[in-house]
Amino acid sequence: MTYYVSITHEFYGHGASRIVDILGADTFDGAEVFATRAEAEARIEEFDQTVYRTMYNETGRPALRVKTPSQLTPRQSAQRIV
């Protein structure tokens, strides 16, 4: 099975206050794919140890979660196509 890391950004203000994306690969090959849940969780731990600079009006660090392909939304599924 393959796993992805979902990133949820929360923003202050009116309108859409949440953006959910898939963690991108370090290259231009689309989404980062993990062979095991443990690899995806290790990537989240690595991300959480780095300095994160919030985007404009972002409320704080984004929430990262491990997801299987069946748990991805249609928008997220489209992002993983290269």
N, C-alpha and C positions, 0 to 999 in steps of 0.2 A: 504494500500500500504506500501511497505517497502522502506527504503532509505539507502544509503551507503555514505561514505565520500571517495572521490577520492583524492589521494595525488600525486601531480606532482613535481618531483625533477628535477632541472636544473643543468647541469654540464658544466664546462669549458673543452676544449680539443677537440680532434678529435673523429670521430665515433658518437655513440649514445650519444646525449647530453641531453636526456630527459628520465626519467623513471616515469611511472604512475602506482601507486599501489592503493590498497584499504586499508583504515584504519583497522588495525587488532584489534581483541578483546583482552581484558586483559588476556584471558586464551588461551588455544590451540584449541579453538573451531572455528577457521577460522575468517572470516571478522566480524567486528562489524556491527550489523543490528539495524536500528532505526525504530520505528513504525510511527513517524511523522517527517516532515521536520524540525519542530521547535526543536526537540530533536537532530537531526543531526547538525543543526546550533549552538545549545548550546555547543555541543561537539567540534566544530571548535573553538568557542570563548574560551573554556577551554584550548584547545591545543595552541592557539595563546598567551595565558598568561603564558605559561611555558617557561623555558630556552630550546633552541634548539641548539644542537651541530651539525654543518654541517658535512656531510660525506666528504671524500677526493674529492677535486675539485668541490664540490657543490657550486653553486653561492650564496646561501642564504637560507632563510626559504622556505620550499616547499609551493606550493599553494594548498589549500584544497577547494573542491567543493562538494556540495550535489548532488548525482545522484540517479536516479531510476534504477531498474533492466534493463529496456529497453535501458538505456543510457550507460551501461557498455560495454566495449570492450570484445571480446571473452576471452582474457587473464585475465581480471578482473573477468569475470563470473566464470572462472575455479578456481580462488583463493577463492571464497566463498563456494565452495563445501568442505565438511568436510569428 
